[in-house]
Amino acid sequence: MPNQPEAKRIIEAALLSSQEPLSLVDLKRLFEDEIGPDTLRRLLDELREDWSARAVELANTASGWRFQTRPEFQPFVERLNPDKRPRYSRAVMETLAIIAYRQPVTRGDVEDIRGVAVSAQIIQTLESRGWIDVVGHRDTPGRPALFATTRSFLDDLGLLSLQELPPLEEIARTLQLEPAISQPAANEPAAAE
């Protein structure tokens, strides 16, 4: 068994070379189970502390541990890769939020909450991004698909679990701070998305 400073360097090398987060089970395999989970967690905490004053941080996400750029340095790193991230419509983001906070839900549930029809393209966009998946079917006529968020969704947001999502009240306050979008007059129909 390697000594603890060497074990920490082995963990660091594995995490820096991995393109995906590594779980505790993955990391234990590095040492052929010679290091217990408590020791491994302590080494990860020490490693996180070692990197605390740097531009890169060790983060624990739903899928495991990974190194990532700290949020305050992301705008600079993006200048090296000016590829535009996909921009999602308000309808896509509202649908994702409903699924995240109310899961598992059917497309009909989302439509009831949003008050407008949810196009198949919106669901396909979220599925192709890997943020939602079908987790079952409701036991009602037609057996509609039940959607829930994925680990990839949590990883992309840097979250361990859904409990880390901000409270709905906080989101409502944030939305109230955004500039108001022009509302249709009372006699004009709202555009379906």
N, C-alpha and C positions, 0 to 999 in steps of 0.2 A: 504494500500500500504506500502511495506517495505521501510525503509529509504535507501538512496543511498549506504552507505557502506554494508548494509545487502543485497541489490539487487545485488551488485557486487559479493558478496560471493555466492549467489544463482546461478548466471550466471557461476561463476567459477566451482562450484560443478557440474552443469549440463554438462558443457563442458568436465570436467575431467572424468565424468562417461560415456560419450557417446562414442560409437565406430565409429560413423559417424559424419561428420561435421554438425553443427546446423545452419540453416538459421535464419535470423532476425525474420521471421514468427514463427519459432519453439521457439525461445527465448522469443518472446512476449507472447506466451502461458503460459510461466512460471508465468507470472504476471497477467494473465487474462485480457490482454490489458490495464492494469492500467499504464503502462509505454509506452510512445510514442517512435517512431523509432529514433528520434534525441537523446533522453536521453539514449536509449539503445546503440546507436553507441558511444556516449561519454563514457559510462560505459565500453564498449568493448575496446575503445582506452586507457582508464585508466588501465584496466586489462592488456592489452598488454604491457604498460609501466611498470607496477608492475613486470612483468615477464621478462623484457628486459635484466637483468643481470644474468639470470639463464640458465641452460642447456636445458630447454624446453621453447618454444616460443608459443605465441598465433598467429595463422596465419589465414588469411582470404582467402579462396579458392573459386573456382567456386560454390561449393555446400554449402558453409557456413563457419562458424568459427570452428577451432579445435586447440587443443594443439598438438604440434609435437616436436620431438627432433630436436635441432639445427643441421644443417648439419655437423659442426665440431665435434660433439659428436657421430655421427652415426657409425663410425668404431668401437668405443668401445662398443656400445650397440649391434652391430651385433655379437660380440664375445660371448654374452650370448645365442644368437640364431644363431648358425652357419649354419642354413639352407641356401643353396645357392639360390640366386634369379635366376630366369630364365635368361639365356643369349640369346639374340636375334641375328640372323644373320644380316649381312650387308643388305641383301635384305629386311628383315622385317623392319629394321630401315629406309632404304631409302623409302620404301613404306609408312611407317607412316609419315615421313617428308613431302612427296609429298601431302599426304592427308591433313595434318595439315596446310600446307601453301597454297594449291590450292583448298581447299574444297568448295563446294561438287564436287567430281570427280568420274568418272567411272573407272573400272579396266582397260579399254582400254586407258583412259587418262594417268593413271599411267604407263602403258606399253609404251606409246608414249614418255613420259618424260624419263623413265629409259632406254629405248631402248632394253629391253628384256621382255620376257613374265613373267607375275606375276602369280605364281601358286595359286590355290585355297587354299592351305595350309597356305600361307602367310596371305591371307585375313582372314581365319579361326582363325589363331593365334591371330591376332589383335582384331577380334570380341570376341573371348573367353576371352581375357585379359580385355575386356570392354573398349578398347581405341577407337574403331571405331564402327559405326553402319550405317545401311542403312537409309537414310533420305528422299528417294524418288526415282523416276525413270526418266531417261531422256526421253523426248518425241521424240524418234527416233526409227527406226525399231529395234525390239528386246527388247525395253524398258529396257536398262541396268540400274542396280542399281547405285544410287549415294551414295557415302560414305562420311562421315564427322566424325570428332572426337567427343568424348563425354565429359560430365562433369567429368567422372571418369579419363579420360586422363589428364584434367586440374588439378584435385585434386592430382593425382599421381605426377605431376610435380610441385605442389605447386603454381599454377597459378590461377588468377582470370578470365582471358580471354585470347583469342588468341593473343591479341595485346601485351601481355607480352612475347611472344615468341621472341627469339633473332632475329635480322635482318638476312636475308639470307646472306648478305655480311660477317657478323661475323662468320657464320657457315662455309662459303667457306674458310675463313682465317684459321679457326681451322682445317679443313680437309687438307689444304695445309701443316700444321705443322706436321701431322701424317706421320710416315714412309711410303714411297711409297710401294704399293703392287706390286709384280712383274706383269708386263703387258705382255700379249701374243704378240708374234712377229706379224708383220703386216700380214703375210700370215696364221697365226693360228686363228681359230675361237674362239671368247670369249665364255666361258662357260655360258649357260643359268641358271638362278636361279629359 
